């Protein structure tokens, strides 16, 4: 007959399904966190891109205006 003490002595190995499920659940949480951080960073970079495109457009227009003024 197997007692509770016997069960406590059994060391779960990597092939143990319960341990593998726990590992995968932890990995899932880590990946979810990484995806959230990546999504936030992507949003920041998209906002930066919009601002930079606006700055480039403004500077291009100013450059053209200066060239026009210098030709006169």
C-alpha positions as CSV (number, residue, x, y, z in Angstrom):
1,X,0.0,0.0,0.0
2,X,1.2,3.5,-0.9
3,X,1.2,6.0,1.9
4,X,1.3,9.8,1.9
5,X,5.0,9.7,3.0
6,X,5.7,7.5,-0.1
7,X,4.1,10.1,-2.3
8,X,6.1,12.9,-0.7
9,X,9.3,11.1,-1.6
10,X,8.5,10.7,-5.2
11,X,10.4,13.4,-7.2
12,X,8.6,14.6,-10.2
13,X,10.7,14.5,-13.3
14,X,10.4,16.6,-16.5
15,X,8.3,13.9,-18.1
16,X,5.6,14.3,-15.4
17,X,2.6,15.9,-17.0
18,X,1.6,18.0,-14.1
19,X,5.0,19.6,-13.9
20,X,5.1,20.1,-17.7
21,X,1.7,21.8,-17.5
22,X,2.9,24.1,-14.8
23,X,6.0,25.0,-16.8
24,X,3.9,25.7,-19.9
25,X,1.5,27.9,-17.8
26,X,4.5,29.9,-16.5
27,X,5.9,30.2,-20.0
28,X,2.5,31.4,-21.2
29,X,2.4,34.1,-18.6
30,X,5.9,35.3,-19.5
31,X,5.1,35.4,-23.2
32,X,1.8,37.3,-22.5
33,X,3.8,39.9,-20.5
34,X,6.4,40.2,-23.3
35,X,3.7,40.6,-25.9
36,X,2.0,43.4,-23.8
37,X,5.4,45.2,-23.5
38,X,6.1,44.8,-27.2
39,X,2.6,46.1,-28.1
40,X,3.1,49.1,-25.9
41,X,6.5,49.8,-27.6
42,X,5.0,49.4,-31.0
43,X,2.3,52.0,-30.2
44,X,5.0,54.4,-28.9
45,X,7.0,53.9,-32.1
46,X,3.9,54.5,-34.3
47,X,3.2,57.8,-32.5
48,X,6.8,58.8,-33.0
49,X,6.7,57.9,-36.7
50,X,3.6,60.2,-37.1
51,X,5.3,63.1,-35.4
52,X,8.5,62.6,-37.4
53,X,6.6,62.4,-40.7
54,X,4.9,65.7,-39.7
55,X,8.3,67.3,-38.9
56,X,9.7,66.1,-42.2
57,X,6.8,67.5,-44.2
58,X,7.0,70.9,-42.3
59,X,10.8,71.1,-42.9
60,X,10.4,70.1,-46.6
61,X,7.9,72.9,-47.0
62,X,10.1,75.4,-45.2
63,X,13.0,74.4,-47.4
64,X,11.0,74.9,-50.6
65,X,9.8,78.3,-49.3
66,X,13.4,79.4,-48.6
67,X,14.5,78.2,-52.1
68,X,11.7,80.1,-53.7
69,X,12.6,83.3,-51.7
70,X,16.2,83.0,-52.6
71,X,15.5,82.7,-56.4
72,X,13.7,86.1,-56.4
